[in-house]
Amino acid sequence: MEKEIENDLSIITDGEYSKSMWHLDFVWGFQGIERYIADHGYFFRDTDGNSKYETRKDIGLRITGELGGKNHHFIEVFKKLKDHAGDRETKLCVPSPSHIFGELSWSDNIGGTDAVYQNAKELKAGLVKAYTEFVKEFAEAGGKILQFDDCLWELFADDNPNSPYTGEHINQEEVQALATEFIDISNTVIDYGHSLGLKMWTHNCRGNYDSRNMGGGSYVKIANLFLKQLKYDRFFLEWDDERAGSLEALAVFKDKPNTEVVLGLLSSKTSTLDDEERVLRLLDEASTIIDKDRLLLSHQCGFASCDGGNELTEAEQWKKINQGQKIAEQYWAK
């Protein structure tokens, strides 16, 4: 945090220090959740683009009781952050309700004689309750900006070859209905946050574990779903490589004049500095689609979304951050 202040970052976070895995530590803090070691970890794509790269295995989520979000340890994490930041703006990043709904509903947590929730509708209601309890206490602790991180949007892109929802034998009406359910659960909590006066932001992550990625599929294919329909005030989107496709996906924001878009054109996965000409060219292209004053620039993701971090040194990280600041100053000074 001191280093963020020293480098004049506009918004201060705890640098993911509170998280050993970008989303699970938050969920483990809910009442009614038990952590366990699964048969296997998550599978990312290795640097060759094809081989599987497995994460650690302590990723299990088991529902043992009614979900609750009161007295969450992340509130204490936020209070420490706020104390360190002084009069600077702060934000807290947690996984989105829809992402956690997906992970919980795809496991064996629904149905069965001993299950707490018998169907997806009951699970959805329980999860919304837990999230709203947390959001309320976050606002009471002085929180102003809450960011929901989500890795699942790309599963609904029909040009994603790695998605279980693509292929000629898949019922696309059912897929669209599931996407709508994901959007609805997040919007319910977003609306609640807005009612408390919070700014609600999101980061769509396309996979970032030990400098490996996970998600394929283009933003164009999901723009009319997630980018258009989710009610966030600011979207952090990853465009650090060609997987994300054309910037034309930004066109859906023309009808959302109060929404800001952060273009993740810089890479947090690599140790080298980014191609400044590419970044400036894409910023120019994006500004022909939506107003320049609604655009911002960042790296596509965190430098250490999980406790292992990415394949670069701390010094290289700060060089990359400073490069991003320099590019932003150059572009928005025009």
GIDARA-V59901 format. One record per residue. N is the residue number from 1. RES is the residue in one small letter. SS is DSSP state (H for helix, E for strand, C for the rest). D_FIRST is the distance of its C-alpha to the first C-alpha in whole Angstrom. Layout:
n=N res=RES ss=SS d_first=D_FIRST
n=N res=RES ss=SS d_first=D_FIRST
//
This chain:
n=1 res=m ss=C d_first=0
n=2 res=e ss=H d_first=4
n=3 res=k ss=H d_first=5
n=4 res=e ss=H d_first=5
n=5 res=i ss=H d_first=6
n=6 res=e ss=H d_first=9
n=7 res=n ss=C d_first=10
n=8 res=d ss=C d_first=11
n=9 res=l ss=C d_first=10
n=10 res=s ss=C d_first=12
n=11 res=i ss=E d_first=10
n=12 res=i ss=E d_first=7
n=13 res=t ss=C d_first=7
n=14 res=d ss=C d_first=6
n=15 res=g ss=C d_first=7
n=16 res=e ss=C d_first=10
n=17 res=y ss=C d_first=10
n=18 res=s ss=C d_first=12
n=19 res=k ss=C d_first=15
n=20 res=s ss=C d_first=17
n=21 res=m ss=C d_first=19
n=22 res=w ss=C d_first=18
n=23 res=h ss=C d_first=20
n=24 res=l ss=H d_first=22
n=25 res=d ss=H d_first=20
n=26 res=f ss=H d_first=20
n=27 res=v ss=H d_first=24
n=28 res=w ss=H d_first=24
n=29 res=g ss=C d_first=23
n=30 res=f ss=C d_first=26
n=31 res=q ss=E d_first=29
n=32 res=g ss=E d_first=32
n=33 res=i ss=E d_first=30
n=34 res=e ss=E d_first=31
n=35 res=r ss=E d_first=29
n=36 res=y ss=E d_first=31
n=37 res=i ss=C d_first=32
n=38 res=a ss=C d_first=33
n=39 res=d ss=C d_first=36
n=40 res=h ss=C d_first=34
n=41 res=g ss=C d_first=30
n=42 res=y ss=C d_first=29
n=43 res=f ss=E d_first=31
n=44 res=f ss=E d_first=29
n=45 res=r ss=E d_first=31
n=46 res=d ss=C d_first=31
n=47 res=t ss=C d_first=31
n=48 res=d ss=C d_first=35
n=49 res=g ss=C d_first=34
n=50 res=n ss=C d_first=37
n=51 res=s ss=C d_first=36
n=52 res=k ss=E d_first=34
n=53 res=y ss=E d_first=31
n=54 res=e ss=E d_first=30
n=55 res=t ss=C d_first=27
n=56 res=r ss=C d_first=27
n=57 res=k ss=C d_first=30
n=58 res=d ss=C d_first=28
n=59 res=i ss=C d_first=27
n=60 res=g ss=E d_first=30
n=61 res=l ss=E d_first=30
n=62 res=r ss=E d_first=33
n=63 res=i ss=E d_first=34
n=64 res=t ss=E d_first=36
n=65 res=g ss=E d_first=36
n=66 res=e ss=E d_first=35
n=67 res=l ss=E d_first=32
n=68 res=g ss=E d_first=30
n=69 res=g ss=C d_first=26
n=70 res=k ss=C d_first=26
n=71 res=n ss=C d_first=24
n=72 res=h ss=C d_first=22
n=73 res=h ss=H d_first=19
n=74 res=f ss=H d_first=16
n=75 res=i ss=H d_first=17
n=76 res=e ss=H d_first=16
n=77 res=v ss=H d_first=12
n=78 res=f ss=H d_first=12
n=79 res=k ss=H d_first=13
n=80 res=k ss=H d_first=10
n=81 res=l ss=H d_first=8
n=82 res=k ss=H d_first=10
n=83 res=d ss=H d_first=11
n=84 res=h ss=H d_first=7
n=85 res=a ss=H d_first=7
n=86 res=g ss=C d_first=11
n=87 res=d ss=C d_first=13
n=88 res=r ss=C d_first=11
n=89 res=e ss=E d_first=12
n=90 res=t ss=E d_first=11
n=91 res=k ss=C d_first=12
n=92 res=l ss=E d_first=13
n=93 res=c ss=E d_first=15
n=94 res=v ss=E d_first=18
n=95 res=p ss=E d_first=21
n=96 res=s ss=C d_first=24
n=97 res=p ss=H d_first=27
n=98 res=s ss=H d_first=29
n=99 res=h ss=H d_first=27
n=100 res=i ss=H d_first=28
n=101 res=f ss=H d_first=31
n=102 res=g ss=H d_first=32
n=103 res=e ss=H d_first=31
n=104 res=l ss=H d_first=32
n=105 res=s ss=H d_first=36
n=106 res=w ss=C d_first=36
n=107 res=s ss=C d_first=36
n=108 res=d ss=C d_first=39
n=109 res=n ss=C d_first=37
n=110 res=i ss=E d_first=40
n=111 res=g ss=C d_first=44
n=112 res=g ss=C d_first=46
n=113 res=t ss=C d_first=47
n=114 res=d ss=C d_first=44
n=115 res=a ss=C d_first=42
n=116 res=v ss=C d_first=40
n=117 res=y ss=E d_first=40
n=118 res=q ss=C d_first=43
n=119 res=n ss=C d_first=42
n=120 res=a ss=H d_first=39
n=121 res=k ss=H d_first=40
n=122 res=e ss=H d_first=39
n=123 res=l ss=H d_first=36
n=124 res=k ss=H d_first=35
n=125 res=a ss=H d_first=36
n=126 res=g ss=H d_first=34
n=127 res=l ss=H d_first=31
n=128 res=v ss=H d_first=31
n=129 res=k ss=H d_first=31
n=130 res=a ss=H d_first=29
n=131 res=y ss=H d_first=26
n=132 res=t ss=H d_first=27
n=133 res=e ss=H d_first=27
n=134 res=f ss=H d_first=23
n=135 res=v ss=H d_first=23
n=136 res=k ss=H d_first=25
n=137 res=e ss=H d_first=23
n=138 res=f ss=H d_first=19
n=139 res=a ss=H d_first=21
n=140 res=e ss=H d_first=22
n=141 res=a ss=C d_first=19
n=142 res=g ss=C d_first=18
n=143 res=g ss=C d_first=17
n=144 res=k ss=C d_first=18
n=145 res=i ss=E d_first=17
n=146 res=l ss=E d_first=18
n=147 res=q ss=E d_first=18
n=148 res=f ss=E d_first=20
n=149 res=d ss=E d_first=20
n=150 res=d ss=E d_first=24
n=151 res=c ss=C d_first=26
n=152 res=l ss=C d_first=29
n=153 res=w ss=H d_first=30
n=154 res=e ss=H d_first=32
n=155 res=l ss=H d_first=34
n=156 res=f ss=H d_first=36
n=157 res=a ss=C d_first=37
n=158 res=d ss=C d_first=40
n=159 res=d ss=C d_first=39
n=160 res=n ss=C d_first=37
n=161 res=p ss=C d_first=39
n=162 res=n ss=C d_first=37
n=163 res=s ss=C d_first=37
n=164 res=p ss=C d_first=39
n=165 res=y ss=C d_first=40
n=166 res=t ss=C d_first=42
n=167 res=g ss=C d_first=46
n=168 res=e ss=C d_first=49
n=169 res=h ss=C d_first=50
n=170 res=i ss=C d_first=47
n=171 res=n ss=C d_first=47
n=172 res=q ss=H d_first=45
n=173 res=e ss=H d_first=46
n=174 res=e ss=H d_first=44
n=175 res=v ss=H d_first=41
n=176 res=q ss=H d_first=41
n=177 res=a ss=H d_first=42
n=178 res=l ss=H d_first=39
n=179 res=a ss=H d_first=36
n=180 res=t ss=H d_first=37
n=181 res=e ss=H d_first=37
n=182 res=f ss=H d_first=33
n=183 res=i ss=H d_first=33
n=184 res=d ss=H d_first=34
n=185 res=i ss=H d_first=32
n=186 res=s ss=H d_first=29
n=187 res=n ss=H d_first=31
n=188 res=t ss=H d_first=32
n=189 res=v ss=H d_first=28
n=190 res=i ss=H d_first=27
n=191 res=d ss=H d_first=30
n=192 res=y ss=H d_first=29
n=193 res=g ss=H d_first=25
n=194 res=h ss=H d_first=27
n=195 res=s ss=H d_first=29
n=196 res=l ss=C d_first=27
n=197 res=g ss=C d_first=25
n=198 res=l ss=C d_first=22
n=199 res=k ss=E d_first=21
n=200 res=m ss=E d_first=22
n=201 res=w ss=E d_first=20
n=202 res=t ss=E d_first=21
n=203 res=h ss=E d_first=20
n=204 res=n ss=E d_first=23
n=205 res=c ss=C d_first=23
n=206 res=r ss=C d_first=25
n=207 res=g ss=C d_first=24
n=208 res=n ss=C d_first=22
n=209 res=y ss=E d_first=22
n=210 res=d ss=C d_first=22
n=211 res=s ss=C d_first=23
n=212 res=r ss=E d_first=26
n=213 res=n ss=E d_first=26
n=214 res=m ss=C d_first=29
n=215 res=g ss=C d_first=30
n=216 res=g ss=C d_first=33
n=217 res=g ss=C d_first=34
n=218 res=s ss=C d_first=34
n=219 res=y ss=C d_first=32
n=220 res=v ss=C d_first=36
n=221 res=k ss=C d_first=37
n=222 res=i ss=C d_first=35
n=223 res=a ss=H d_first=34
n=224 res=n ss=H d_first=37
n=225 res=l ss=H d_first=36
n=226 res=f ss=H d_first=32
n=227 res=l ss=H d_first=31
n=228 res=k ss=H d_first=34
n=229 res=q ss=H d_first=34
n=230 res=l ss=C d_first=30
n=231 res=k ss=C d_first=29
n=232 res=y ss=C d_first=26
n=233 res=d ss=C d_first=25
n=234 res=r ss=E d_first=22
n=235 res=f ss=E d_first=23
n=236 res=f ss=E d_first=21
n=237 res=l ss=E d_first=24
n=238 res=e ss=E d_first=24
n=239 res=w ss=C d_first=26
n=240 res=d ss=C d_first=25
n=241 res=d ss=C d_first=29
n=242 res=e ss=H d_first=32
n=243 res=r ss=H d_first=32
n=244 res=a ss=H d_first=31
n=245 res=g ss=C d_first=34
n=246 res=s ss=C d_first=35
n=247 res=l ss=H d_first=33
n=248 res=e ss=H d_first=36
n=249 res=a ss=H d_first=34
n=250 res=l ss=H d_first=32
n=251 res=a ss=H d_first=36
n=252 res=v ss=H d_first=35
n=253 res=f ss=H d_first=33
n=254 res=k ss=H d_first=35
n=255 res=d ss=H d_first=36
n=256 res=k ss=C d_first=33
n=257 res=p ss=C d_first=32
n=258 res=n ss=C d_first=29
n=259 res=t ss=C d_first=27
n=260 res=e ss=E d_first=25
n=261 res=v ss=E d_first=24
n=262 res=v ss=E d_first=21
n=263 res=l ss=E d_first=23
n=264 res=g ss=E d_first=21
n=265 res=l ss=E d_first=24
n=266 res=l ss=E d_first=21
n=267 res=s ss=C d_first=21
n=268 res=s ss=C d_first=18
n=269 res=k ss=C d_first=21
n=270 res=t ss=C d_first=22
n=271 res=s ss=C d_first=21
n=272 res=t ss=C d_first=23
n=273 res=l ss=C d_first=23
n=274 res=d ss=C d_first=24
n=275 res=d ss=C d_first=27
n=276 res=e ss=H d_first=27
n=277 res=e ss=H d_first=30
n=278 res=r ss=H d_first=30
n=279 res=v ss=H d_first=27
n=280 res=l ss=H d_first=29
n=281 res=r ss=H d_first=32
n=282 res=l ss=H d_first=30
n=283 res=l ss=H d_first=29
n=284 res=d ss=H d_first=32
n=285 res=e ss=H d_first=34
n=286 res=a ss=H d_first=31
n=287 res=s ss=H d_first=32
n=288 res=t ss=C d_first=36
n=289 res=i ss=C d_first=35
n=290 res=i ss=C d_first=33
n=291 res=d ss=C d_first=32
n=292 res=k ss=H d_first=29
n=293 res=d ss=H d_first=28
n=294 res=r ss=H d_first=27
n=295 res=l ss=E d_first=25
n=296 res=l ss=E d_first=22
n=297 res=l ss=E d_first=20
n=298 res=s ss=E d_first=18
n=299 res=h ss=E d_first=18
n=300 res=q ss=C d_first=20
n=301 res=c ss=C d_first=17
n=302 res=g ss=C d_first=14
n=303 res=f ss=C d_first=14
n=304 res=a ss=C d_first=14
n=305 res=s ss=C d_first=16
n=306 res=c ss=C d_first=17
n=307 res=d ss=C d_first=17
n=308 res=g ss=C d_first=19
n=309 res=g ss=C d_first=17
n=310 res=n ss=C d_first=19
n=311 res=e ss=C d_first=21
n=312 res=l ss=C d_first=19
n=313 res=t ss=C d_first=17
n=314 res=e ss=H d_first=14
n=315 res=a ss=H d_first=15
n=316 res=e ss=H d_first=17
n=317 res=q ss=H d_first=14
n=318 res=w ss=H d_first=13
n=319 res=k ss=H d_first=16
n=320 res=k ss=H d_first=17
n=321 res=i ss=H d_first=14
n=322 res=n ss=H d_first=16
n=323 res=q ss=H d_first=19
n=324 res=g ss=H d_first=18
n=325 res=q ss=H d_first=17
n=326 res=k ss=H d_first=20
n=327 res=i ss=H d_first=23
n=328 res=a ss=H d_first=21
n=329 res=e ss=H d_first=22
n=330 res=q ss=H d_first=25
n=331 res=y ss=H d_first=26
n=332 res=w ss=H d_first=26
n=333 res=a ss=C d_first=27
n=334 res=k ss=C d_first=31
//
